[in-house]
Amino acid sequence: MVILSVSDLHIEFHDHASPEVAVDDFDLELSEGEIVGIVGESGSGKSMSALAIAGLLSRHDMTKSGRIMFDGHDLLTCDRTTLRSYQGDEISIIFQEPNTSLNPVKKIGWQTEESLRIHHPDIDKKTRKKMAIDILEDVGLHSPEKVYDMYPHELSGGMKQRVMIAAAMIGNPRILIADEPTTALDVTVQAQIVDLLKKINREKGTAIIFISHDLSLVRQICKRVIVMKKGNIVESGKVEEIFNSPKNKYTRELIAAIPKVDLSRE
């Protein structure tokens, strides 16, 4: 069943002498339990599209048009109260740099519980803490009770990203947007985060929009991919079809740029 439908999304900035189009004619249908990748170089419009879906674009020098349908509401035009009821609860987002997303003066437990305090104020403090510790354990953090009382600076980059995923997942959202979640991590930790997202999708049925500039990562986690360049979709389809027979020149260039590993060398 389709749970999110984006059609004709157009995002334009007006902070220069002439309008600047960031996203043009973007379409996406996301089904329950599906993982869809959006790939492209910096400035391609992939993150801008994701921010629009998450309802996080509110600049006064910007115009948005099209439709983003979720739960019977158009997230581009619905009232602020309706939008806020979905943000962080039904639709959650994790970013590429946890150092700028985590509050350095708040403990991990407090930050993990944030969406519960906003969307589920009826949950008492003791239950909130148990839910936070449980989700910290679910995302693979050892000694979650200890992590709960720590500050961000006491954690490694990989641990911080797991905290971000825990905070995004504590309300059991229907959609998780992962915006370049592995960019700041080394290759080993990247693989761990990808495995974690696959586990969340498999065990909780969460639909995931996975945004990356790295097609090889998209191939590991996604069944379907959208390729963007300069605000436009240049190609979309099943991941293996795109890899095996890309039709667009830009897609072929992205695939050609993936490092090849020579397994015959010792």
C-alpha positions in Angstrom: 0.0 0.0 0.0 1.3 3.5 -0.9 1.7 5.6 2.2 3.4 8.6 0.7 2.8 10.2 -2.7 4.8 13.2 -4.0 3.8 14.7 -7.3 5.1 17.6 -9.3 7.1 19.0 -6.4 8.7 22.3 -7.3 11.0 24.3 -5.0 12.2 27.8 -6.0 14.4 30.3 -4.1 14.0 34.1 -4.6 17.1 35.4 -2.7 19.0 36.3 -5.9 18.3 38.6 -8.8 16.5 35.9 -10.6 14.6 32.8 -9.2 16.7 29.7 -8.6 15.0 26.3 -9.1 16.2 23.8 -6.5 13.8 21.0 -7.3 11.6 20.6 -10.4 8.9 18.1 -11.2 9.9 15.6 -8.4 7.7 12.5 -8.1 7.9 9.7 -5.5 5.6 7.0 -4.4 6.6 5.1 -1.2 4.9 1.9 -0.1 4.7 0.4 3.4 8.0 -1.3 4.3 9.8 -0.1 1.2 13.3 1.3 1.0 13.8 3.9 -1.8 17.1 5.6 -2.5 17.6 9.1 -3.8 21.0 9.6 -5.2 22.9 12.5 -6.8 25.8 14.9 -6.3 25.8 17.9 -3.9 23.2 20.4 -5.1 21.2 17.9 -7.0 18.0 18.6 -5.0 17.9 15.2 -3.1 18.1 16.6 0.4 15.8 19.6 -0.5 13.2 17.1 -1.6 13.5 15.2 1.6 13.3 18.3 3.8 10.1 19.2 2.0 8.6 15.8 2.7 9.6 16.2 6.4 8.0 19.7 6.5 11.3 21.4 7.3 11.3 24.0 4.5 9.8 27.3 5.8 12.0 30.1 4.4 10.2 33.3 3.4 12.3 33.6 0.2 11.1 30.2 -1.1 8.1 29.1 -3.0 6.8 25.4 -3.1 4.2 23.8 -5.3 3.0 20.3 -6.1 1.6 17.8 -3.7 3.0 15.7 -0.8 0.2 13.4 0.3 0.4 11.5 3.5 -2.5 10.1 5.6 -5.0 12.0 3.5 -3.3 15.4 4.0 -1.2 17.5 1.6 1.9 18.3 3.7 2.6 21.3 1.6 -0.7 23.0 2.3 -2.0 21.6 5.6 -2.2 23.7 8.7 0.8 23.9 11.0 -0.9 21.9 13.8 -1.5 18.9 11.5 2.0 19.1 10.1 3.6 19.2 13.6 1.5 16.1 14.6 3.4 14.1 11.9 6.9 15.5 12.3 9.1 13.3 14.4 6.3 10.9 15.1 4.9 9.5 11.9 7.7 10.9 9.7 11.2 11.1 11.2 14.5 12.2 9.8 18.1 11.6 10.6 20.9 13.8 9.3 24.5 13.2 8.2 26.2 15.1 10.9 25.1 14.2 14.5 27.5 16.8 16.0 25.2 19.6 14.6 22.0 17.7 15.4 22.7 16.7 19.0 22.6 19.3 21.8 26.0 19.3 23.5 24.6 20.3 26.9 21.8 17.8 27.1 22.2 14.1 28.1 21.5 11.4 25.5 18.5 10.1 27.4 16.8 13.5 27.3 17.4 13.9 23.6 16.3 10.4 22.8 13.0 11.0 24.6 12.3 14.3 22.9 9.6 13.2 20.4 7.8 11.3 23.2 7.6 14.5 25.3 6.2 16.4 22.3 3.8 13.9 20.8 3.0 11.6 23.7 2.9 13.8 26.9 0.7 11.3 28.6 3.6 8.8 28.9 5.1 9.2 32.4 8.8 9.8 33.1 9.6 6.3 34.2 8.0 4.7 31.1 9.8 7.2 28.9 13.1 6.3 30.3 12.5 2.6 29.8 11.5 3.2 26.2 14.6 5.3 25.6 16.9 2.7 27.1 15.2 -0.1 25.1 15.6 1.8 21.8 19.2 2.6 22.6 19.8 -1.1 23.0 17.8 -1.9 19.9 20.1 0.3 17.8 23.2 -1.6 19.1 24.5 0.6 21.8 26.2 -1.4 24.6 25.3 -0.5 28.2 22.3 1.6 27.2 21.7 2.6 30.8 25.1 4.2 30.9 24.7 5.8 27.5 21.4 7.3 28.6 23.3 9.4 31.2 26.1 10.5 28.9 26.7 13.6 26.9 27.3 13.7 23.1 31.0 14.5 23.5 31.5 11.3 25.3 30.5 9.2 22.3 32.2 8.2 19.1 30.8 9.3 15.7 29.2 5.9 15.1 27.6 5.9 18.6 26.2 9.4 18.0 24.6 8.3 14.7 23.0 5.4 16.5 21.6 7.8 19.0 20.2 9.9 16.2 18.5 6.8 14.8 17.2 5.8 18.2 15.7 9.3 18.7 14.1 9.1 15.3 12.6 5.6 15.9 11.4 5.9 19.5 7.9 6.8 18.3 7.9 4.0 15.8 7.4 6.2 12.7 5.8 4.9 9.5 8.5 6.7 7.4 12.2 7.3 8.2 14.2 9.7 6.1 17.9 9.0 6.3 19.7 12.0 4.8 23.3 11.0 4.1 23.5 9.1 7.4 26.9 7.6 6.8 28.8 10.4 5.1 30.8 11.4 8.2 31.7 7.8 9.2 34.5 5.4 8.2 33.7 2.5 6.0 33.3 -0.1 8.8 30.9 2.0 10.7 29.1 2.9 7.5 28.4 -0.8 6.9 27.1 -1.1 10.5 24.7 1.8 10.1 23.4 0.4 6.8 22.9 -3.0 8.4 21.0 -1.3 11.3 18.7 0.5 8.9 18.0 -2.8 7.1 17.2 -4.4 10.5 14.8 -1.6 11.4 13.0 -2.0 8.0 12.9 -5.8 8.4 11.7 -5.9 12.0 9.5 -2.8 12.3 8.3 -2.5 8.7 9.4 1.1 8.6 9.5 2.6 5.1 12.8 4.4 4.5 13.9 7.1 2.1 17.7 6.7 1.9 19.5 9.7 0.5 23.1 9.4 -0.6 25.7 10.5 -3.2 27.1 7.0 -3.0 25.4 4.5 -5.4 27.2 1.6 -4.0 25.5 2.2 -0.6 22.2 2.6 -2.2 22.7 -0.7 -4.0 23.2 -2.4 -0.6 20.0 -1.2 1.0 17.5 -0.1 -1.6 15.2 -2.0 -4.0 14.4 1.1 -6.0 16.4 4.3 -6.7 15.8 7.8 -8.0 18.7 9.6 -9.6 18.7 13.4 -9.4 20.8 16.1 -11.1 20.4 19.9 -10.9 17.0 19.5 -9.2 15.5 17.1 -11.8 15.0 13.3 -11.8 17.1 12.0 -14.7 16.4 8.3 -14.1 14.5 6.0 -11.7 13.7 2.3 -11.4 14.7 -0.9 -9.7 18.3 -0.7 -8.3 19.6 -3.7 -10.3 18.1 -2.5 -13.5 19.7 0.9 -13.1 23.1 -0.7 -12.3 22.9 -3.2 -15.1 21.5 -1.0 -17.9 21.6 2.7 -17.0 19.9 4.8 -19.6 21.1 8.3 -18.6 24.6 9.5 -19.2 24.8 11.0 -15.7 23.8 7.7 -14.1 26.4 5.9 -16.1 29.0 8.4 -14.8 27.9 7.8 -11.2 28.2 4.0 -11.6 31.6 4.4 -13.3 32.8 6.4 -10.4 32.3 3.6 -7.9 35.7 2.3 -6.8 36.4 -1.2 -8.2 38.1 -3.7 -5.9 40.5 -6.1 -7.5 40.0 -9.3 -5.5 42.7 -11.1 -7.5 45.5 -9.1 -5.8 46.8 -10.2 -2.5 
